[in-house]
Amino acid sequence: MPILAYHMVEPSFDLAITRVRPRQFQRQIEQSLQHGFKFCTLQDYLQAPTLNSIALTFDDGYASIYQNAFPILHSYGIPATVFVIAGYVGQYDQWDINFGGFRFAHARWQELERLCQAGWEIESHALSHLDLSKLDKPGCMKELELSKALIERRLGTSVRYISFPFGNTDQRVIDCCMQAGYEGGVVMSGQGKAGTNRF
């Protein structure tokens, strides 16, 4: 399934491999549109996939998504899906490995609300970006349930999907996801030990 995953759309330098500069991002979007592709949210793609549709997603919910990616996409009428770390909304990325002392802010609730109003989906990247496959069941359920409940309460939307932190999952995690009310999940690569197509 064609899912395009981004993290930061950020002009500032970072040693991580998940950053793209705003100008690069705009060129990638423009070139994709010129080649006949159409971008949509994950839910829209799953409901009505076409040969030229791409689900556009962002992991982690960085502020740069709202500040830099949203204006570009909004100008083309393109919505996207953001997987937020619910416990870090409006905070800096203390959960992440710190390369060179750089810290990046996550989007605030008001910014995520504005994305919702523009047709974006806000989904879960767990509560605190822990590796769910290394947690016991109570710990895994806490990460899943509290993230889902917090996002739904703050934004008044339904959380249906999860992007598994670090791309790590297994059947036990998938069972927890289904118990917590998730409909599906995604990973950054084909390395996840997924048990069903929707997870």
MDAnalysis code that builds the backbone (N, CA, C; Angstrom):
import MDAnalysis as mda
import numpy as np

u = mda.Universe.empty(597, n_residues=199, atom_resindex=np.repeat(np.arange(199), 3), trajectory=True)
u.add_TopologyAttr("name", ["N", "CA", "C"] * 199)
u.add_TopologyAttr("resid", np.arange(1, 200))
u.add_TopologyAttr("resname", ["MET", "PRO", "ILE", "LEU", "ALA", "TYR", "HIS", "MET", "VAL", "GLU", "PRO", "SER", "PHE", "ASP", "LEU", "ALA", "ILE", "THR", "ARG", "VAL", "ARG", "PRO", "ARG", "GLN", "PHE", "GLN", "ARG", "GLN", "ILE", "GLU", "GLN", "SER", "LEU", "GLN", "HIS", "GLY", "PHE", "LYS", "PHE", "CYS", "THR", "LEU", "GLN", "ASP", "TYR", "LEU", "GLN", "ALA", "PRO", "THR", "LEU", "ASN", "SER", "ILE", "ALA", "LEU", "THR", "PHE", "ASP", "ASP", "GLY", "TYR", "ALA", "SER", "ILE", "TYR", "GLN", "ASN", "ALA", "PHE", "PRO", "ILE", "LEU", "HIS", "SER", "TYR", "GLY", "ILE", "PRO", "ALA", "THR", "VAL", "PHE", "VAL", "ILE", "ALA", "GLY", "TYR", "VAL", "GLY", "GLN", "TYR", "ASP", "GLN", "TRP", "ASP", "ILE", "ASN", "PHE", "GLY", "GLY", "PHE", "ARG", "PHE", "ALA", "HIS", "ALA", "ARG", "TRP", "GLN", "GLU", "LEU", "GLU", "ARG", "LEU", "CYS", "GLN", "ALA", "GLY", "TRP", "GLU", "ILE", "GLU", "SER", "HIS", "ALA", "LEU", "SER", "HIS", "LEU", "ASP", "LEU", "SER", "LYS", "LEU", "ASP", "LYS", "PRO", "GLY", "CYS", "MET", "LYS", "GLU", "LEU", "GLU", "LEU", "SER", "LYS", "ALA", "LEU", "ILE", "GLU", "ARG", "ARG", "LEU", "GLY", "THR", "SER", "VAL", "ARG", "TYR", "ILE", "SER", "PHE", "PRO", "PHE", "GLY", "ASN", "THR", "ASP", "GLN", "ARG", "VAL", "ILE", "ASP", "CYS", "CYS", "MET", "GLN", "ALA", "GLY", "TYR", "GLU", "GLY", "GLY", "VAL", "VAL", "MET", "SER", "GLY", "GLN", "GLY", "LYS", "ALA", "GLY", "THR", "ASN", "ARG", "PHE"])
u.atoms.positions = np.array([
    [0.840, -1.174, 0.000],
    [0.000, 0.000, 0.000],
    [0.886, 1.237, 0.000],
    [0.642, 2.207, -0.892],
    [1.497, 3.390, -0.976],
    [1.199, 4.400, 0.135],
    [2.007, 4.352, 1.175],
    [1.916, 5.310, 2.277],
    [3.240, 6.053, 2.329],
    [3.168, 7.360, 2.206],
    [4.362, 8.192, 2.267],
    [4.480, 8.738, 3.682],
    [5.597, 8.449, 4.348],
    [5.768, 8.815, 5.760],
    [6.880, 9.844, 5.921],
    [6.543, 10.947, 6.576],
    [7.509, 11.977, 6.917],
    [7.584, 12.106, 8.435],
    [8.615, 12.827, 8.898],
    [8.706, 13.197, 10.307],
    [8.777, 14.727, 10.410],
    [9.973, 15.285, 10.322],
    [10.133, 16.738, 10.424],
    [10.232, 17.376, 9.042],
    [9.549, 18.490, 8.860],
    [9.742, 19.357, 7.697],
    [10.353, 20.627, 8.272],
    [11.673, 20.622, 8.342],
    [12.379, 21.535, 9.231],
    [13.614, 22.126, 8.539],
    [13.726, 23.476, 8.510],
    [14.905, 24.089, 7.899],
    [16.150, 24.002, 8.772],
    [15.973, 23.852, 10.090],
    [17.120, 23.789, 10.990],
    [17.874, 22.479, 10.834],
    [19.167, 22.534, 11.063],
    [20.002, 21.349, 10.918],
    [19.678, 20.314, 11.987],
    [19.705, 19.064, 11.589],
    [19.531, 17.962, 12.535],
    [20.278, 16.762, 11.980],
    [20.898, 15.983, 12.858],
    [21.651, 14.812, 12.417],
    [20.758, 13.631, 12.078],
    [19.504, 13.695, 12.465],
    [18.600, 12.585, 12.197],
    [18.309, 12.468, 10.704],
    [17.967, 11.258, 10.276],
    [17.703, 11.021, 8.851],
    [16.247, 11.298, 8.486],
    [15.449, 11.723, 9.455],
    [14.013, 11.869, 9.209],
    [13.600, 13.307, 8.909],
    [14.559, 14.173, 8.637],
    [14.237, 15.575, 8.365],
    [14.298, 15.858, 6.871],
    [13.354, 16.664, 6.405],
    [13.389, 17.180, 5.044],
    [13.155, 18.682, 5.133],
    [13.881, 19.452, 4.336],
    [13.713, 20.902, 4.356],
    [12.412, 21.289, 3.653],
    [11.808, 22.407, 4.041],
    [10.530, 22.809, 3.427],
    [10.583, 22.908, 1.906],
    [11.670, 23.441, 1.354],
    [11.762, 23.548, -0.108],
    [11.810, 22.167, -0.762],
    [12.529, 21.240, -0.137],
    [12.562, 19.873, -0.660],
    [11.173, 19.254, -0.611],
    [10.503, 19.459, 0.504],
    [9.161, 18.910, 0.674],
    [8.213, 19.454, -0.390],
    [8.250, 20.758, -0.616],
    [7.371, 21.347, -1.626],
    [7.670, 20.791, -3.012],
    [8.937, 20.624, -3.341],
    [9.288, 20.047, -4.644],
    [8.773, 18.613, -4.776],
    [8.892, 17.842, -3.711],
    [8.413, 16.460, -3.758],
    [6.912, 16.401, -3.970],
    [6.186, 17.264, -3.291],
    [4.731, 17.304, -3.461],
    [4.378, 17.754, -4.873],
    [5.011, 18.819, -5.349],
    [4.715, 19.335, -6.686],
    [5.031, 18.307, -7.766],
    [6.164, 17.642, -7.652],
    [6.527, 16.642, -8.656],
    [5.564, 15.463, -8.642],
    [5.123, 15.068, -7.452],
    [4.149, 13.975, -7.364],
    [2.831, 14.361, -8.033],
    [2.384, 15.598, -7.790],
    [1.141, 16.067, -8.415],
    [1.290, 16.142, -9.936],
    [2.452, 16.587, -10.404],
    [2.703, 16.683, -11.841],
    [2.687, 15.312, -12.515],
    [3.046, 14.286, -11.756],
    [3.038, 12.922, -12.295],
    [1.680, 12.231, -12.110],
    [0.681, 12.984, -11.674],
    [-0.677, 12.451, -11.625],
    [-1.081, 11.789, -10.324],
    [-0.242, 11.890, -9.293],
    [-0.606, 11.300, -8.010],
    [-1.535, 12.229, -7.231],
    [-2.355, 11.624, -6.397],
    [-3.266, 12.376, -5.536],
    [-3.030, 11.946, -4.094],
    [-2.892, 12.953, -3.211],
    [-2.646, 12.677, -1.810],
    [-3.945, 12.686, -1.020],
    [-3.981, 11.861, 0.029],
    [-5.169, 11.793, 0.868],
    [-4.765, 11.325, 2.266],
    [-5.728, 11.321, 3.167],
    [-5.483, 10.799, 4.507],
    [-5.462, 9.269, 4.458],
    [-4.966, 8.673, 5.525],
    [-4.929, 7.208, 5.594],
    [-6.333, 6.625, 5.523],
    [-7.262, 7.200, 6.268],
    [-8.633, 6.690, 6.261],
    [-9.260, 6.796, 4.874],
    [-9.067, 7.910, 4.196],
    [-9.629, 8.063, 2.845],
    [-9.030, 7.036, 1.896],
    [-7.745, 6.788, 2.045],
    [-7.110, 5.793, 1.178],
    [-7.686, 4.402, 1.427],
    [-7.854, 4.050, 2.688],
    [-8.363, 2.715, 3.009],
    [-9.805, 2.537, 2.565],
    [-10.577, 3.623, 2.571],
    [-11.979, 3.538, 2.168],
    [-12.149, 3.464, 0.658],
    [-11.301, 4.185, -0.077],
    [-11.469, 4.226, -1.534],
    [-10.106, 4.331, -2.228],
    [-9.311, 3.262, -2.190],
    [-7.989, 3.323, -2.825],
    [-8.084, 3.369, -4.344],
    [-7.195, 4.131, -4.944],
    [-7.078, 4.162, -6.399],
    [-5.616, 3.937, -6.762],
    [-5.360, 3.678, -8.030],
    [-3.998, 3.372, -8.457],
    [-3.035, 4.533, -8.273],
    [-3.563, 5.757, -8.311],
    [-2.675, 6.922, -8.220],
    [-2.786, 7.666, -6.894],
    [-3.430, 7.049, -5.891],
    [-3.577, 7.730, -4.603],
    [-2.460, 7.329, -3.643],
    [-2.038, 8.281, -2.835],
    [-0.992, 8.066, -1.841],
    [-1.485, 8.607, -0.511],
    [-1.416, 7.788, 0.522],
    [-1.739, 8.264, 1.866],
    [-0.527, 9.033, 2.388],
    [-0.738, 10.291, 2.729],
    [0.342, 11.158, 3.193],
    [0.300, 11.224, 4.716],
    [1.392, 10.798, 5.369],
    [1.406, 10.727, 6.823],
    [2.656, 11.376, 7.406],
    [2.532, 11.766, 8.681],
    [3.644, 12.329, 9.444],
    [3.691, 11.649, 10.811],
    [4.844, 11.149, 11.193],
    [5.017, 10.571, 12.523],
    [5.500, 11.629, 13.515],
    [5.185, 11.425, 14.771],
    [5.683, 12.177, 15.929],
    [4.930, 13.470, 16.216],
    [4.347, 14.109, 15.221],
    [3.578, 15.328, 15.473],
    [4.416, 16.539, 15.818],
    [5.540, 16.707, 15.125],
    [6.394, 17.868, 15.378],
    [5.692, 19.176, 14.982],
    [6.099, 20.265, 15.648],
    [5.543, 21.581, 15.342],
    [5.832, 21.986, 13.908],
    [6.932, 21.504, 13.356],
    [7.293, 21.871, 11.984],
    [6.272, 21.378, 10.963],
    [5.515, 20.367, 11.331],
    [4.460, 19.900, 10.429],
    [3.420, 20.997, 10.244],
    [3.035, 21.598, 11.369],
    [2.060, 22.687, 11.293],
    [2.676, 23.945, 10.688],
    [3.884, 24.266, 11.105],
    [4.522, 25.514, 10.689],
    [4.976, 25.498, 9.235],
    [5.488, 24.364, 8.754],
    [6.117, 24.318, 7.431],
    [5.407, 23.440, 6.408],
    [4.913, 22.285, 6.838],
    [4.245, 21.396, 5.876],
    [2.807, 21.825, 5.605],
    [2.098, 22.210, 6.657],
    [0.687, 22.551, 6.499],
    [0.440, 23.692, 5.509],
    [1.188, 24.805, 5.566],
    [0.925, 25.874, 4.579],
    [1.114, 25.409, 3.140],
    [2.118, 24.572, 2.906],
    [2.355, 24.057, 1.554],
    [1.196, 23.179, 1.114],
    [0.828, 22.240, 1.943],
    [-0.242, 21.310, 1.583],
    [-1.589, 22.019, 1.491],
    [-1.825, 22.976, 2.378],
    [-3.096, 23.706, 2.367],
    [-3.277, 24.479, 1.058],
    [-2.177, 24.973, 0.511],
    [-2.260, 25.721, -0.742],
    [-2.699, 24.836, -1.904],
    [-2.493, 23.536, -1.788],
    [-2.926, 22.589, -2.823],
    [-4.207, 21.847, -2.430],
    [-4.747, 22.155, -1.267],
    [-5.951, 21.469, -0.806],
    [-5.697, 20.026, -0.420],
    [-4.492, 19.734, 0.077],
    [-4.107, 18.366, 0.415],
    [-4.201, 18.153, 1.925],
    [-4.993, 17.165, 2.375],
    [-4.995, 16.798, 3.786],
    [-3.974, 15.688, 4.043],
    [-3.696, 15.423, 5.301],
    [-2.748, 14.367, 5.647],
    [-3.147, 13.761, 6.980],
    [-2.409, 12.750, 7.391],
    [-2.611, 12.089, 8.671],
    [-1.377, 12.312, 9.534],
    [-1.587, 12.737, 10.784],
    [-0.482, 12.938, 11.722],
    [-0.625, 11.963, 12.880],
    [0.427, 11.208, 13.139],
    [0.467, 10.302, 14.280],
    [1.212, 11.006, 15.412],
    [0.470, 11.421, 16.440],
    [1.077, 12.224, 17.502],
    [1.403, 11.376, 18.727],
    [2.471, 11.778, 19.411],
    [2.820, 11.197, 20.708],
    [2.030, 11.998, 21.726],
    [0.921, 11.456, 22.177],
    [-0.062, 12.234, 22.935],
    [0.514, 12.870, 24.192],
    [1.430, 12.198, 24.861],
    [2.006, 12.725, 26.083],
    [3.024, 13.825, 25.873],
    [3.390, 14.090, 24.619],
    [4.392, 15.114, 24.313],
    [3.832, 16.267, 23.486],
    [2.535, 16.325, 23.305],
    [1.945, 17.440, 22.567],
    [2.311, 18.750, 23.272],
    [2.841, 19.710, 22.502],
    [3.209, 21.001, 23.053],
    [4.523, 21.010, 23.821],
    [5.253, 19.892, 23.842],
    [6.510, 19.798, 24.569],
    [7.660, 19.523, 23.602],
    [8.882, 19.544, 24.128],
    [10.046, 19.195, 23.325],
    [10.264, 17.689, 23.340],
    [11.017, 17.201, 22.371],
    [11.192, 15.760, 22.167],
    [12.225, 15.158, 23.128],
    [11.927, 15.198, 24.414],
    [12.803, 14.607, 25.420],
    [12.882, 13.086, 25.283],
    [11.930, 12.476, 24.606],
    [11.909, 11.023, 24.429],
    [12.955, 10.567, 23.411],
    [13.405, 11.469, 22.540],
    [14.247, 11.094, 21.403],
    [15.730, 11.126, 21.772],
    [16.528, 10.378, 21.016],
    [17.980, 10.435, 21.155],
    [18.426, 11.839, 20.782],
    [19.281, 12.424, 21.582],
    [19.706, 13.802, 21.383],
    [21.039, 13.838, 20.647],
    [20.992, 14.061, 19.331],
    [22.201, 14.190, 18.527],
    [22.655, 15.651, 18.525],
    [23.774, 15.929, 19.163],
    [24.338, 17.271, 19.091],
    [23.621, 18.325, 19.900],
    [22.765, 17.923, 20.832],
    [22.101, 18.897, 21.695],
    [20.889, 19.571, 21.082],
    [20.400, 19.093, 19.947],
    [19.242, 19.708, 19.299],
    [17.947, 19.133, 19.869],
    [17.000, 19.999, 20.162],
    [15.676, 19.580, 20.593],
    [14.644, 20.257, 19.704],
    [13.568, 19.528, 19.412],
    [12.521, 20.053, 18.537],
    [11.170, 19.965, 19.241],
    [10.363, 20.977, 19.029],
    [9.053, 21.058, 19.683],
    [8.015, 20.235, 18.923],
    [7.084, 19.701, 19.693],
    [5.910, 19.046, 19.115],
    [4.792, 20.081, 18.977],
    [3.897, 19.826, 18.049],
    [2.761, 20.730, 17.836],
    [1.917, 20.831, 19.107],
    [1.268, 21.981, 19.268],
    [0.372, 22.206, 20.398],
    [-1.031, 21.734, 20.040],
    [-1.864, 21.573, 21.053],
    [-3.232, 21.116, 20.819],
    [-3.995, 22.069, 19.903],
    [-3.782, 23.383, 20.068],
    [-4.474, 24.350, 19.218],
    [-4.084, 24.174, 17.749],
    [-2.829, 23.840, 17.501],
    [-2.368, 23.628, 16.132],
    [-2.944, 22.339, 15.562],
    [-3.013, 21.299, 16.376],
    [-3.615, 20.045, 15.924],
    [-5.100, 20.225, 15.650],
    [-5.751, 21.057, 16.454],
    [-7.163, 21.360, 16.218],
    [-7.352, 22.071, 14.884],
    [-6.437, 22.969, 14.555],
    [-6.510, 23.673, 13.268],
    [-6.326, 22.685, 12.113],
    [-5.448, 21.712, 12.282],
    [-5.275, 20.691, 11.242],
    [-6.558, 19.885, 11.072],
    [-7.187, 19.527, 12.179],
    [-8.465, 18.801, 12.096],
    [-9.501, 19.604, 11.319],
    [-9.558, 20.883, 11.598],
    [-10.519, 21.747, 10.918],
    [-10.259, 21.815, 9.418],
    [-9.008, 21.587, 9.021],
    [-8.636, 21.614, 7.605],
    [-8.757, 20.240, 6.949],
    [-9.320, 19.273, 7.679],
    [-9.555, 17.957, 7.100],
    [-8.467, 16.935, 7.345],
    [-7.499, 17.275, 8.198],
    [-6.442, 16.328, 8.530],
    [-6.938, 15.332, 9.576],
    [-6.306, 14.170, 9.611],
    [-6.576, 13.166, 10.638],
    [-5.462, 13.214, 11.680],
    [-5.853, 13.145, 12.953],
    [-4.883, 13.051, 14.034],
    [-5.040, 11.668, 14.655],
    [-4.000, 10.873, 14.542],
    [-4.025, 9.502, 15.032],
    [-2.932, 9.311, 16.087],
    [-2.761, 8.101, 16.561],
    [-1.894, 7.836, 17.705],
    [-0.512, 7.317, 17.307],
    [0.483, 7.816, 18.036],
    [1.850, 7.275, 17.981],
    [2.238, 6.849, 19.395],
    [1.221, 6.401, 20.143],
    [1.301, 5.973, 21.541],
    [1.399, 7.187, 22.469],
    [1.493, 6.925, 23.749],
    [1.492, 8.001, 24.735],
    [2.857, 8.651, 24.892],
    [3.922, 7.828, 24.903],
    [5.252, 8.385, 25.188],
    [6.355, 7.804, 24.314],
    [5.985, 7.235, 23.160],
    [6.950, 6.717, 22.175],
    [7.839, 5.611, 22.747],
    [7.275, 4.762, 23.566],
    [7.995, 3.587, 24.040],
    [7.830, 2.455, 23.031],
    [8.791, 1.539, 23.022],
    [8.708, 0.361, 22.162],
    [7.649, -0.571, 22.743],
    [6.490, -0.619, 22.102],
    [5.369, -1.393, 22.639],
    [5.681, -2.881, 22.722],
    [6.532, -3.373, 21.827],
    [6.848, -4.802, 21.813],
    [7.710, -5.217, 23.002],
    [8.264, -4.248, 23.739],
    [9.105, -4.557, 24.898],
    [8.380, -4.315, 26.225],
    [7.117, -3.907, 26.166],
    [6.340, -3.652, 27.374],
    [5.494, -4.863, 27.744],
    [5.192, -5.008, 29.043],
    [4.234, -6.030, 29.432],
    [2.845, -5.561, 29.026],
    [1.856, -6.421, 29.140],
    [0.519, -6.068, 28.653],
    [-0.058, -4.840, 29.340],
    [0.020, -4.723, 30.678],
    [-0.520, -3.490, 31.303],
    [0.175, -2.231, 30.799],
    [1.488, -2.275, 30.609],
    [2.206, -1.112, 30.107],
    [1.824, -0.773, 28.680],
    [1.657, -1.803, 27.868],
    [1.256, -1.604, 26.472],
    [-0.149, -1.021, 26.397],
    [-1.067, -1.561, 27.185],
    [-2.435, -1.063, 27.179],
    [-2.497, 0.387, 27.650],
    [-1.675, 0.740, 28.628],
    [-1.639, 2.127, 29.105],
    [-1.219, 3.063, 27.982],
    [-0.151, 2.703, 27.254],
    [0.322, 3.533, 26.149],
    [-0.746, 3.707, 25.076],
    [-1.462, 2.645, 24.794],
    [-2.469, 2.669, 23.731],
    [-3.752, 3.380, 24.163],
    [-4.262, 3.015, 25.323],
    [-5.553, 3.550, 25.767],
    [-5.468, 5.027, 26.140],
    [-4.422, 5.416, 26.875],
    [-4.331, 6.811, 27.291],
    [-4.081, 7.739, 26.109],
    [-3.281, 7.284, 25.145],
    [-3.048, 8.100, 23.949],
    [-4.356, 8.324, 23.196],
    [-5.066, 7.255, 22.962],
    [-6.334, 7.330, 22.225],
    [-7.337, 8.233, 22.949],
    [-7.478, 8.023, 24.258],
    [-8.448, 8.792, 25.033],
    [-8.086, 10.274, 25.088],
    [-6.801, 10.578, 25.245],
    [-6.368, 11.971, 25.348],
    [-6.607, 12.725, 24.046],
    [-6.240, 12.116, 22.931],
    [-6.439, 12.767, 21.630],
    [-7.925, 12.977, 21.359],
    [-8.715, 11.954, 21.624],
    [-10.148, 12.065, 21.363],
    [-10.799, 13.127, 22.253],
    [-10.370, 13.200, 23.509],
    [-10.947, 14.191, 24.428],
    [-10.546, 15.604, 24.044],
    [-9.287, 15.818, 23.698],
    [-8.808, 17.167, 23.400],
    [-9.276, 17.673, 22.042],
    [-9.444, 16.776, 21.067],
    [-9.763, 17.209, 19.709],
    [-11.180, 16.859, 19.267],
    [-11.884, 16.055, 20.059],
    [-13.247, 15.690, 19.691],
    [-13.314, 14.865, 18.424],
    [-12.299, 14.036, 18.198],
    [-12.239, 13.211, 16.996],
    [-12.061, 11.760, 17.377],
    [-12.242, 10.859, 16.436],
    [-12.050, 9.436, 16.696],
    [-10.648, 9.008, 16.272],
    [-9.952, 8.320, 17.160],
    [-8.631, 7.772, 16.853],
    [-8.816, 6.314, 16.450],
    [-8.437, 6.010, 15.206],
    [-8.651, 4.659, 14.676],
    [-7.364, 3.898, 14.416],
    [-6.270, 4.642, 14.207],
    [-5.027, 3.997, 13.772],
    [-3.850, 4.386, 14.648],
    [-2.853, 3.517, 14.635],
    [-1.612, 3.781, 15.349],
    [-0.437, 3.564, 14.404],
    [0.554, 4.421, 14.534],
    [1.856, 4.179, 13.921],
    [2.733, 3.651, 15.048],
    [3.214, 2.425, 14.897],
    [3.950, 1.774, 15.978],
    [5.295, 2.458, 16.208],
    [5.566, 2.932, 17.428],
    [6.866, 3.555, 17.706],
    [8.027, 2.636, 17.330],
    [9.008, 3.195, 16.664],
    [10.191, 2.480, 16.176],
    [9.842, 1.403, 15.142],
    [8.587, 1.359, 14.708],
    [8.165, 0.350, 13.741],
    [8.107, -1.051, 14.315],
    [8.105, -1.174, 15.648],
    [8.152, -2.492, 16.290],
    [6.773, -2.924, 16.765],
    [6.385, -4.097, 16.324],
    [5.111, -4.667, 16.751],
    [5.185, -6.185, 16.654],
    [4.251, -6.839, 17.272],
    [4.113, -8.294, 17.173],
    [2.656, -8.628, 17.450],
    [2.320, -9.896, 17.450],
    [0.914, -10.274, 17.599],
    [0.356, -9.856, 18.956],
    [1.182, -9.899, 19.999],
    [0.710, -9.483, 21.314],
    [0.341, -8.001, 21.320],
    [1.170, -7.167, 20.677],
    [0.872, -5.732, 20.582],
    [-0.386, -5.510, 19.757],
    [-0.512, -6.247, 18.668],
    [-1.706, -6.118, 17.826],
    [-2.961, -6.491, 18.605],
    [-2.879, -7.552, 19.403],
    [-4.026, -7.944, 20.231],
    [-4.395, -6.820, 21.200],
    [-3.384, -6.170, 21.778],
    [-3.640, -5.041, 22.684],
    [-4.297, -3.886, 21.932],
    [-3.828, -3.631, 20.714],
    [-4.413, -2.560, 19.906],
    [-5.898, -2.811, 19.643],
    [-6.223, -4.034, 19.280],
    [-7.621, -4.357, 19.014],
    [-8.453, -4.243, 20.286],
    [-7.900, -4.664, 21.416],
    [-8.603, -4.550, 22.686],
    [-8.830, -3.086, 23.057],
    [-7.879, -2.222, 22.693],
    [-7.983, -0.792, 23.003],
    [-8.876, -0.042, 22.019],
    [-9.326, -0.707, 20.967],
    [-10.265, -0.086, 20.039],
    [-9.670, 0.471, 18.763],
    [-8.419, 0.134, 18.464],
    [-7.812, 0.584, 17.210],
    [-8.273, -0.316, 16.053],
    [-8.370, 0.277, 14.879],
    [-8.811, -0.454, 13.689],
    [-7.650, -0.930, 12.826],
    [-6.474, -0.323, 12.990],
    [-5.335, -0.711, 12.168],
    [-4.080, -0.013, 12.638],
    [-2.954, -0.409, 12.046],
    [-1.682, 0.195, 12.412],
    [-0.705, 0.155, 11.262],
    [0.278, 1.045, 11.324],
    [1.287, 1.130, 10.271],
    [2.682, 1.131, 10.880],
    [3.668, 0.709, 10.080],
    [5.075, 0.732, 10.463],
    [5.857, 1.449, 9.375],
    [7.085, 1.879, 9.713],
    [7.897, 2.624, 8.761],
    [8.514, 1.763, 7.670],
    [8.511, 0.444, 7.852],
    [9.096, -0.435, 6.838],
    [8.409, -1.780, 6.917],
    [8.880, -2.705, 6.112],
    [8.302, -4.046, 6.112],
    [8.848, -4.931, 7.205],
    [9.558, -4.353, 8.181],
    [10.191, -5.166, 9.211],
    [9.260, -5.525, 10.365],
    [8.106, -4.874, 10.445],
    [7.190, -5.171, 11.535],
    [6.638, -6.582, 11.417],
    [6.469, -7.251, 12.542],
    [5.943, -8.622, 12.544],
    [4.430, -8.578, 12.625],
    [3.838, -8.042, 11.593],
    [2.382, -7.854, 11.602],
    [1.662, -9.176, 11.404],
    [0.515, -9.315, 12.082],
    [-0.250, -10.535, 11.976],
    [-1.448, -10.423, 11.057],
    [-1.907, -9.223, 10.788],
    [-3.043, -9.030, 9.890],
    [-2.728, -7.876, 8.944],
    [-3.459, -7.814, 7.842],
    [-3.231, -6.759, 6.861],
    [-3.477, -5.375, 7.442],
    [-4.485, -5.231, 8.279],
    [-4.832, -3.921, 8.826],
    [-3.853, -3.467, 9.904],
    [-3.031, -4.351, 10.399],
    [-2.006, -3.980, 11.376],
    [-0.620, -4.304, 10.841],
])
